[in-house]
Amino acid sequence: MRKVLLTSAILFGLCSSAFAADALSVEPASYNWTGAYIGAVAGVNFLKGDVTIPNYDPPGYDGDSTSASIGGQVGYQYQFDNNFVLGAEARLVAVFNKKTVPTIDTETFETAADWQGDIVAKAGYAMGNILPYVKGGMAFLHLHDTGYSVLGFGDAKFDRTYTGWTIGVGADYALNDKWVIGADYAYAHFSDHNFEGEQGVGPTFVKPSTHTVSLSLNYRF
């Protein structure tokens, strides 16, 4: 996560410096979205963490939490003569989700995540310097220090990178030939995983999913 934060800080610094040097002017009717871009991303991440411990009563626990997200993205897109735009994008953000709930006696269970990423295909329709789009592809979520704590006996924590799918919608607005601001929403779904046997624990199923709302500032090459 430290590498993600460092990369994000560098991206924001570069974007701020270069952004100040460019004039905010564009001819909407003649704008073309073809090209590569790199940018900074910031938003809010809503983690739904369904925890099931079959041997406990009750067996279900709430691992939901809300966190800021910050990171970067790179992509490429091509605009056809009919104004349809196709592209691909990769994004990686640091998140700070954490939720601790009591289970039985002096035991608690913590659900935490420290980074999330995706690789998606995008399809949109250019309306001058405005580009609404849909996207979908592969999603990744890293759960970190997730597991049990028992007062006086220590922890049994796990790390795991989940792989799943994501879909979303968004819109970009070109300020000029180089700078683009955007907003998007994405849902990411992951299958559950049983941590039984790790750190000596019994059946423990954790099934995460996320809703993310983000703002972006991109520089086009």
Legacy VTK file of the C-alpha trace (Angstrom):
# vtk DataFile Version 3.0
C-alpha trace
ASCII
DATASET POLYDATA
POINTS 221 float
0.000 0.000 0.000
2.905 2.379 0.664
4.006 1.994 -2.967
0.479 2.803 -4.147
0.355 5.923 -1.953
3.802 7.078 -3.105
2.879 6.600 -6.752
-0.396 8.484 -6.186
1.406 11.410 -4.553
3.840 11.631 -7.476
0.962 11.534 -9.987
-0.936 14.288 -8.176
2.204 16.411 -8.005
2.976 16.035 -11.688
-0.638 16.656 -12.646
-0.872 19.818 -10.542
2.333 21.288 -11.957
1.523 20.558 -15.571
-2.154 21.479 -15.226
-1.277 25.000 -14.102
0.777 25.509 -17.263
-2.036 24.688 -19.721
-4.902 26.971 -20.751
-8.429 25.589 -20.300
-9.623 25.893 -23.881
-11.006 23.362 -26.343
-13.101 23.312 -29.514
-15.900 20.849 -28.585
-17.071 20.081 -32.119
-13.597 19.089 -33.348
-12.419 17.202 -30.286
-11.028 13.695 -30.841
-10.625 11.188 -27.986
-8.054 8.942 -29.660
-4.847 8.511 -27.656
-3.178 7.298 -24.472
-3.539 8.910 -21.047
-2.317 8.699 -17.471
-4.018 10.167 -14.453
-4.730 10.426 -10.745
-7.858 9.037 -9.083
-9.526 9.784 -5.742
-12.874 8.745 -4.338
-14.884 6.755 -1.817
-14.862 2.971 -1.490
-17.770 1.096 0.109
-16.698 -2.439 1.094
-19.375 -5.009 1.814
-17.695 -7.820 3.731
-19.946 -10.814 4.380
-18.331 -13.063 7.002
-19.748 -16.534 7.726
-18.432 -18.746 10.540
-20.623 -21.900 10.320
-19.662 -23.267 13.753
-20.743 -20.090 15.564
-24.212 -18.972 16.631
-25.062 -16.697 14.960
-22.910 -17.695 11.928
-23.087 -14.387 10.031
-21.122 -11.183 10.753
-20.989 -7.724 9.204
-17.618 -6.688 7.765
-18.915 -3.577 5.948
-16.856 -0.374 5.975
-16.339 2.888 4.082
-12.968 4.353 3.109
-11.264 6.943 0.955
-9.480 5.649 -2.149
-6.516 7.251 -3.900
-4.330 6.053 -6.758
-3.746 6.253 -10.482
-4.727 4.880 -13.860
-3.441 4.473 -17.406
-5.382 3.805 -20.584
-5.823 4.106 -24.303
-8.909 4.770 -26.418
-9.801 5.137 -30.090
-12.568 7.268 -31.590
-14.226 5.980 -34.773
-15.717 8.141 -37.516
-19.221 7.529 -36.146
-18.141 8.993 -32.755
-18.111 5.657 -30.926
-15.093 5.298 -28.638
-13.510 2.037 -27.505
-10.663 1.733 -25.038
-8.907 -0.141 -22.252
-7.870 1.062 -18.814
-5.950 -0.214 -15.774
-6.455 1.335 -12.326
-4.838 0.785 -8.918
-5.879 2.557 -5.715
-5.021 2.382 -2.039
-7.999 1.876 0.290
-8.237 1.932 4.081
-11.271 -0.234 4.852
-11.437 -1.817 8.318
-14.276 -3.210 10.419
-14.006 -5.119 13.714
-16.998 -6.952 15.201
-17.423 -9.103 18.336
-18.077 -12.815 17.785
-18.088 -14.964 20.957
-16.692 -14.349 24.443
-13.587 -12.114 24.142
-13.038 -12.831 20.444
-13.405 -10.334 17.594
-13.193 -10.634 13.806
-11.660 -7.921 11.631
-12.255 -7.406 7.902
-9.734 -5.041 6.269
-8.575 -4.130 2.754
-5.570 -2.072 1.665
-5.690 -1.943 -2.156
-8.017 -2.506 -5.089
-7.460 -2.539 -8.854
-9.119 -3.341 -12.141
-8.421 -3.875 -15.842
-11.434 -2.921 -17.957
-12.674 -2.393 -21.482
-14.564 0.856 -22.097
-17.195 1.793 -24.681
-18.585 5.284 -25.083
-20.080 7.829 -27.461
-18.289 11.139 -28.002
-20.385 14.300 -27.843
-17.675 16.798 -28.643
-15.555 17.198 -25.521
-17.946 15.106 -23.382
-17.604 11.317 -23.308
-20.145 9.169 -21.436
-19.170 5.493 -21.276
-19.734 2.073 -19.769
-16.952 -0.248 -18.637
-16.392 -3.800 -17.486
-13.632 -6.304 -16.849
-11.496 -7.926 -14.165
-11.295 -6.667 -10.582
-8.782 -7.300 -7.797
-9.090 -6.698 -4.054
-6.463 -7.337 -1.382
-7.715 -8.211 2.101
-5.019 -7.497 4.679
-4.860 -8.517 8.354
-8.312 -10.068 8.130
-9.208 -12.605 10.826
-9.552 -13.326 14.526
-8.275 -11.665 17.680
-8.756 -13.172 21.135
-7.992 -11.112 24.206
-5.012 -12.639 25.968
-4.350 -15.269 23.273
-3.203 -13.288 20.192
-4.316 -13.113 16.568
-5.026 -15.423 13.642
-4.963 -13.102 10.619
-4.864 -13.758 6.851
-3.966 -11.915 3.648
-5.568 -12.739 0.306
-5.897 -11.156 -3.150
-9.386 -11.788 -4.525
-10.054 -11.837 -8.286
-13.512 -11.067 -9.646
-15.418 -8.921 -12.132
-16.477 -5.297 -12.290
-18.959 -3.148 -14.217
-19.480 0.598 -14.161
-20.464 3.844 -15.837
-18.821 7.223 -16.097
-18.299 10.420 -18.032
-15.222 12.429 -19.019
-15.013 16.133 -19.831
-12.082 17.502 -21.849
-10.827 20.850 -20.557
-8.416 21.136 -23.482
-6.369 18.893 -25.793
-4.298 17.576 -22.882
-6.397 17.628 -19.714
-9.536 15.622 -18.944
-11.584 15.434 -15.747
-13.955 12.579 -15.071
-16.331 10.886 -12.659
-17.337 7.239 -12.497
-19.099 4.561 -10.479
-18.048 0.893 -10.364
-19.353 -2.261 -8.712
-16.917 -5.138 -8.101
-17.981 -8.686 -7.220
-15.808 -11.420 -5.697
-16.525 -15.050 -4.789
-16.241 -16.159 -1.184
-13.121 -17.860 0.165
-12.835 -20.335 3.039
-9.811 -19.638 5.250
-10.193 -22.938 7.086
-6.807 -24.387 8.061
-4.935 -21.081 7.793
-3.435 -20.144 11.165
-5.260 -23.204 12.519
-8.783 -21.740 12.239
-12.009 -23.586 11.501
-14.428 -22.878 8.601
-14.367 -19.117 7.923
-15.924 -17.721 4.739
-15.304 -14.123 3.662
-17.176 -12.801 0.614
-16.351 -9.177 -0.321
-17.850 -6.794 -2.863
-17.337 -3.065 -3.398
-19.113 0.039 -4.649
-16.708 2.827 -5.642
-17.346 6.443 -6.671
-14.298 8.228 -8.097
-13.095 11.505 -9.584
-10.138 11.575 -11.964
-7.737 14.014 -13.613
-6.033 12.644 -16.725
-3.237 13.882 -18.974
-3.455 12.846 -22.640
-0.406 12.087 -24.782
LINES 1 222
221 0 1 2 3 4 5 6 7 8 9 10 11 12 13 14 15 16 17 18 19 20 21 22 23 24 25 26 27 28 29 30 31 32 33 34 35 36 37 38 39 40 41 42 43 44 45 46 47 48 49 50 51 52 53 54 55 56 57 58 59 60 61 62 63 64 65 66 67 68 69 70 71 72 73 74 75 76 77 78 79 80 81 82 83 84 85 86 87 88 89 90 91 92 93 94 95 96 97 98 99 100 101 102 103 104 105 106 107 108 109 110 111 112 113 114 115 116 117 118 119 120 121 122 123 124 125 126 127 128 129 130 131 132 133 134 135 136 137 138 139 140 141 142 143 144 145 146 147 148 149 150 151 152 153 154 155 156 157 158 159 160 161 162 163 164 165 166 167 168 169 170 171 172 173 174 175 176 177 178 179 180 181 182 183 184 185 186 187 188 189 190 191 192 193 194 195 196 197 198 199 200 201 202 203 204 205 206 207 208 209 210 211 212 213 214 215 216 217 218 219 220
